[in-house]
Amino acid sequence: MSELNKVMVEKYRNDFLKEVEANVEEGNWVKMCMQCGVCSGSCPFGPYWEHPPQELFMMIRAGKREEVLASESMWMCTSCYNCIVRCPRELPITHIMHGLANYAHRLGIAPKMNPTRRFAKLFWENIIKGGRVNELKLSIGLYFMDGFSNGVKKGLEMLPVGLGMFKTGRLNPFGLLSGGKCKGAGDIHKMLKKAKEIENRRKGFAP
Amino acid sequence: MAKKEYSFYPGCSSERKASASNYMVSVESMCKTLDIKLNEIPDWNCCGASIGYAEGGELPRHAMNARNIALSEKHNPGQDIVATCAACWLGAKETHERLSASEQMLADTREALKEAGLDMDYKGEVEIRHMVEVLIEDFGYDQLAKPVVKPLEGVKIAGYVGCQTNRPFGVVGESFENPKYLDKLTEIMGAEPVEKYDQKVTCCGGALAFSEPEKSQAQIKKIIESAYDFGAEMIVTPCPVCQMNVEVYQGQINKKYGTKFHIPVTYYSQLMTVAYGGSAKEAGLDGNIVRATKLEEIAAKPVKR
């Protein structure tokens, strides 16, 4: 168990709802859920969620901390915002799902091999490096996530797609060397370091 | 018509040799016809996109968008920020709303921005808008129809609005479940919108097309199948992620499902550029992997006088 996770378990004891309200983006909305299930029925990846949003909300209230945070469920969110616009109680469900995933990831409880968790990490690291997306590095990074031989296999599978993009001028063949750079990249690093510092302080994540 | 000016946030995918570079080409041509001046926000950065939350958290994500807003305030004061990418628009607008609603979030963001040598004089007067909003609200369908010199006659088009241009913010006066603006745009360009297209707001998987390709491709299959079912020869969209996902995986979907998909997926700005008399190159049609031959043919014809 990560240090931070221990701290949070100790701090909130059996009150998982309170923990979510304090630490998860838009978590204070959870108790407003009236269990109608419109969110679950509206989700494009609905069938793949072990626990759809409505169920997660009830589990949070029932104190099922481990089951919620270790779940693959919220990693299925495609950010389509169907649930937000349809929720009769106007819960910002998409943001809560993002918040839960982010919180689980920070505590080190999120499923290690979940592909979206891994891709999301790769993506953020890619964009903060130069300030903009470097699409070639991002795709190659994704293919080679599971080692060299898997990367070659995946790269070959994706070759027709990549070639199509390259031929139509939508992929930079020199992207490994350049691209995705802001002049203010150094400033962005400093800004993000500070932002993380403040967020850690506000949410009690800092030691 | 007087020249209209906006602060412009093009976004990563619109860069040269990036996945939506052809969108940018067509937007530039369309804006030239409509006399729109886009003042690019100097040194803008990524919005964090829809997947940035997992590692980036809340405040760092808002700081990224706030930097763009602050740079826009500094260099393009008083101008609305216009984005062509759905995710850029959503990210910037969401940050704008959060900062307007929470004094603490605003104070924290300003503290982070200081590290980048920036501050924001946040009055919330400037709007964050998608290009389609500019077209519909600042021009209107009648004005947009005026420069049409080559109506896209006989082309049947499925208007695929997708998610993030439509939800959670959407376009004023349109419903989330059945937005009609794309069909209207298609119609005033002289083409035939496929009004019964029932997958117009279905999610293509977004960023999860990378991490969950099978699940996303099942979505994309539905989106394309319905377009064919209702007789569309082409799909049009306002979103770079929708465009890419629905276009580039057709080969893989065909292999997996035994389908024979081969349908062009274009941007609204490409249709408009061609209808306004632009060449295939000016419409960025050379950037479509599945070539939009019908549009290319129209673009190659001389303008009827």
Interface residues (C-beta under 8 A of the other chain):
Chain A: E25 P44 F45 Y48 M76 T78 S79 C80 Y81 N82 I84 V85 R86 T94 H98 G99 A101 N102 H105 R106 P115 T116 R117 R118 F119 A120 K121 F123 W124 E125 I127 I128 G131 R132 V133 E135 S139 L142 E157 P160 V161 G164 M165 K167 T168 G169 R170 L171 N172 G175 G179 G180 C182 K183 G184 D187 I188 K190 M191 L192 K193 K194 A195 K196 I198 E199 R202
Chain B: C12 S13 E15 R16 K17 A18 S19 A20 S21 N22 D43 W44 N45 C46 G48 A49 S50 I51 G52 Y53 A54 E55 G56 G57 E58 L59 P60 H62 A63 M64 R67 D108 T109 E111 A112 L113 K114 E115 A116 G117 L118 C163 Q164 R167 P168 G170 F176 T202 C203 G205 G206 A207 L208 F210 S211 E212 K215 S216 Q219 V248 Y249 G251 Q252 D286 G287 N288 I289
